[in-house]
Amino acid sequence: MTQLSQNMLVAVPLAPLVGAIVAGLFGKAVGRRGAHTITILGVFIAFVLSALTLNAVVDGARFNATIYEWMTLGDLKMEIGFLVDGLTAMMMCVVTFVSLMVHVYTIGYMEEDPGYQRFFSYISLFTFSMLMLVMSNNFLQLFFGWEAVGLVSYLLIGFWFKKPSAVFANMKAFLVNRVGDFGFILGIGLIVAYAGTLDYAQTFARAGEIAQLTFPGSDWMLITVICICLFIGAMGKSAQFPLHVWLPDSMEGPTPISALIHAATMVTAGIFMVARMSPLFELSDAALNFVLVIGAITALFMGFLGIIQNDIKRVVAYSTLSQLGYMTVALGVSAYSVAVFHLMTHAFFKALLFLGAGSVIIGMHHDQDIRNMGGLRKYMKITWITSLLGSLALIGTPFFSGFYSKDSIIEAVHASHLPGAGFAYFAVVLGVFVTAFYSFRMYFLVFHGEERFRHKPFPPEDDEAHADGHHDHDHVHEPHESPAVVTVPLLLLAIPSVVIGYFTLGPLVHGSFFADAITVDATKHPAMAELQSHFHGAMAMGLHGFMTAPFWLALAGVVTAYVFYMLKPAIPTMLRQRLGFLVRIMENKYYMDWINENIVAAGARLLGRGLWKGGDVGLIDGVVVNGSAKLVGLTASVVRLFQSGYIYHYALVMIVGIFALLTWQLWPFLQSFVTR
């Protein structure tokens, strides 16, 4: 059996970190070429080592050890350590491969940007953060990686810090994630309090004991509270309703980082974490049902919002929200392996779609409105073909990667016995039509039909579209294919988008690849067992896919999009007028931003102001601090009256005092004398 070397594993996250430090701190010294060379080399080394690790894991190798002990508090050890099994090895390869493609792509996309070295430093640091998260064997390191990806996403979303919209978007992402992270750290705190450890293996070993306890002061199961708290963290990172609001606005960052956030790093962290915590979640049906319903709401209702978007990147962003909902639904029905399988296939075709959108933006001189495009397949053949392949994978076309993972999720939900499974099944099945419709609406408007860009004047130099530092002095609005550093990553991502599902479905979902990484109680949650009992190979599943309801719904979505936007473009206009109320709701994103701003944030400010005025100023300053000072002053002013400094005053007081004491002592005797 192949052994995993500790030094090799340590080198995986450190290689991108070294690249990030060199490009970030010595960017001027190494120059643009040096910055992209050192960071790409670092991520390439990490990818090669991750591939070797995956190969060793396939051969049966495992690793779970402490690398460095940071501190000890009583019996609680705070350590840096790695856990490498099938789940970790797969995530390492996905993160490093997608990151490598994004790094290469960035050379072309950010070519004219003044923050070139800084950007490479950030994306390399992002890769390091995500690797630390997925490789951790304890909650301390998990939380470090969790917060690190949040911090770097803040830096990257607001990369163009002179754009007010970018600054607003990165602050929004940061604050929304703080809400989720508050729940996450409460969950970790409860684990430390009741399991007495930060180590995964020790926590899972004591999970049965924790499952017997109730939350203090209530009849809630403690394990349910822990799992829901952990999942609230995942709702923030993986953008689940209602903590999804930051993800569409993250489009304010450069396109390469949109691809990295949406495909392989930040938003997959929550899905990975819940899969890793499967031994805990399996003990609480209430928590699983909560996960299932939240995922179903996100999968369906975020897909609806993709239909009305006109910014090419926002269409893909809402697609990510919807697909994350699908993954969350799979987690809710205990199909953890299916969830991470969809995470893996989705990483490839979503990175492909984002980078394809970026290529279109380059070709369109940084115009992102799909209403100003059309007919681009003639000018951008590689971008056209790869975007088509990505779209076919996204909608679940049989034999494409997305088909195997998405249909597995739908079947797993159908087999689940949880109370929320009926609603979730409706949501994921209807979501197939919605996904196909908005995906091919974008595809047809961008690559087919009338060349609408010919009727659109080129945006002026000072237009907001150029606030990102991109300037093009060619005022002829003529699309062009992107350079090789952009198109080669598209081609390399298109390959796994098409074939990787076919080759990995068997071992990852129906085999034993995740056997020691994921725990499922088949007696209580039979979805996976039923799914596996009907599996007869990837080829049979692909052929059967042409006869299933999801295929026909996807086909109906494509045909509807073609009719609406190619044959009868008056229909969407008429529907917008007839369904004005619904369109307004969707254009306002279900008013979630309004609710957050005018109810949640305003309520928090009102509470804070009340605590400040009433609690801090009124009670603490007014009563406790200033009140005690005034009491001392009042007492002193009274006592001062008796401190005249004259001896005869003190003598008089002494005589009066002695007389009072004598009276008090002799009073019983005087009382008895009077009664006699």
Summary of the structure (lengths in Angstrom):
residues: 676
radius of gyration: 31.5
end to end distance: 110.2
largest distance: 127.8
contacts: 2490
relative contact order: 0.08
helix: 75%
strand: 4%
